[in-house]
Amino acid sequence: MDSRISLVTLGVGDLARSRAFYEALGWQGQEVEETFFVQAGNSAVVLWSRAKLADDAGIRDAAGDGFGGIALAHNVRSREEVDEIMAVAGAAGATITKPAAETFYGGYAGYFADPDGHLWEVAHNPGFTLAADGSLTLPDFGT
């Protein structure tokens, strides 16, 4: 199996609300059959009904309360860009769960939650190189 992620699907309680939130962040996409698709670099982020996603995956949805054990990350090129994105997210209605601050690895990062509680980290990690298209290549951690 290739090591890649093609789609990240976020189960949402109200598609219109979630779509409006992500569009307020500047994300543009298209809605097809009650599903909102956004091209995100070489991958895509999909907003879909939480109930439909749970049903599709063959699981019982436990009301979506609490921490789901996952955070999505958006890496950027500077500390200033972290602050800018955190401000845009807050203005769009995000809950800032951890304001941007210095990190243990020498970077700068903060966290916000979207209207459905999905956590996003916005981070500047000086050890990660971002290509012109925003793609991230992990460094050789052995050196």
Phi, psi and omega in degrees: 000131177292145176270095179202156173242124181267315181228144168243115181257124178257121176285124185238152180278330183216104185301317181298317179297314182293319177299315179299321179298308183292326175294327176293337174280353180099005180279134178242140181205201180217143180259131178223123176050054177061031178223132182252123183250133176232127173289128181231085184065232180273002181237185176222148172253134183237133173255125184214153179310129179302318180295317179293322178296315179299315179298316180298324181275355179074031180237162175268128180280125182268047174068355175072022180272145172084185183279126183273000177082019180216145172224140176266147182237141175238105180272142183230175188270348183206162175296322180299322179293325175302310181299318180299313182292320177298321179294317179297317180298316179299317179294331180280353178111006178293154170265119178282110182272334177209111179300153180301138182201169175299146181249167179295338183264010178088012179255204184209126185204158174215168180232145169223160176246136177284179183301340178259006178088005177291128183275136175236131171260133172249118190223143167249115178243109183297347179273351180255129178266132175253131176286171180304327180275003179090356180291147183253135172243123180293143177286168172280104185289350180279351182258000000 
